[in-house]
Amino acid sequence: MGDQADDMDDVEPGGGEDLDEEDSGDEDGEEEEEEDDDDDEQRLAEIKSLRAQLKQDAGSFSLRMRLTALLKAEADLPGVRKAREALAAARPLPEAAWLEWIDDEERLASGDELREVIRLAERASADGLSVAVWLRYVRLTAKLQAPHLLPAIDAAAEGDFSGEAAAAAPDAGAAGAHAVRAALERALTPCGLHVSDGAQLWNAYEAFEATQLRGAGGAEPEQRARVRKLWRRRLAVPHFGMDGAWQRYAQFEVGGAAGGGVDAGGGAEGLSDAAKREVEATERVYTSASRGASARRQHELKVAAAAASAGAASGPWGAGENTEWGAWEAYLAYETSPALGGNDPWRVRLLYERMLTPTADAWARADAAATETTAAFIASHEAGELPPTLDPSALPPCARPALWRRYILFLTEHLPAPALRVEATARAIRCCAAEPWLWVERLRALEEARTPAPEVRTNSLWIYLCIYLCVYS
């Protein structure tokens, strides 16, 4: 007993506080668990409520986005996938929604499972013009076929040309290099002319070919010619960041010349006559493209500013250069005017594609406008007044039938390829499903493309239904 008393005497006065802290920690942990349980119950209740609401309003994009977010928080993978498929079936998804979906699936995929993620990226690219989505497609292809190239491609897309990532990348092999090059070419077809964002793809292509040049060995002359051809293509396209691209081209020529090269101003020293002519020709196209990029800069800035303040416009078109449509209209006027340096139908098509691609808040704005119009319609009906019409300026460009009609008429007149009309009308009827004219154009496009009869008949039924609802509702 004496020993026990001595032991008790050795206990410091603060020992009781330690026990109290342990008890307090247990209580805090229990409280956190209770809070987590409460959060789970609230999420489950909200999920149930959202599903009930969607039965009444199946077309609400905002409700579906919220449901997807809650299911993801619950780690309900089958539910998230099902919700996203329903979301994508209803309307074209914004870039951010597609990228989140692709990222989630990429984290879960390994080996050949990446092929399914690549197909998902291809689906995303069909929903609208997005450089970020196409970059993800290129990156996924590289991850599957040549994973050692990823650091160089990622660094270049972000504008990092320090060379460390590229120098560390081993040879991709013939099959892997061919697959990545094909993916880059496929991405450049829709996005290579993009003035503000296209440089990201060109940068990735540049880094890829530079990596291939480092490991070319005996095939160096052939690879060097391929790189030079890529530079010639790139420097002929107006886009932001051209000065840096020209300087890197100058360094490339310096590296290929014995005791000479090209200075940043384009002067060639120590090069052969043929090389000098190549440099001079490249400089001419670069100078012309640089002027084109400078001329378009003001329009790019206006479009970006208008998109940031979207929804503040008034009037049937949201008139005025500072509004969303006004900024795009001024840009389109520039690209369609030979006097101003435009008149390239592919550039005009690119602008329409950019304008009609859903932005992050596009469908939330469309849902809000529809809700407001419905409420006004009910109020006017109860008051015995004429029903109001939906103000187009409250809608994002992708939800305005008149803009889709203008785009499709442009394609018909200037780029009458059936495949382009099929692609455009497919998205048009998903964005503006209640517009009969767009359904008629969809049917015409399918007929011109000699689409199999079952699909034509299916679209015809939708056209008849749409017209019936518009006439008799």
Protein Blocks (a to p, Z undefined) as FASTA:
>chain_A
ZZmmmmmmmpcfklmmmmmmmmmmmmmmmmmmmmmmmmmmmmmmmmmmmmmmmmmmmmlm
klmmmmmmmmmmnopaklmmmmmmmmmmmpccdfklmmmmmmmmmmmpgcjllmmmmmmm
mmmmmnoccfklmmmmmmmmmmmmmmmlmmmmmmmmnopanhmmmmmpccebjklmmmmm
mmmmmmmmmmmmpmklmmmmmmmmmmmmmmmmmmnmmmmmmmmmmmmmmmmmmmmpgceh
klmmmmmmmmmmmmmpghiacdfkopaghiafklmmmmmmmmmmmmmmmmmmmmmmmmmm
mmmmmmmmgoiagcjkopajkbmklmmmmmmmmmmmmknopaplklmmmmmmmmmpccfk
lmmmmmmmmmmmmmmmmmmmmnopacddddfklpcfklmmklmmmmmmmmmmmmmcfklm
mmmmmmmmmmmmmlmklmmmmmmmmmmnopafklmmmmmmmmmmmmmmmmmZZ
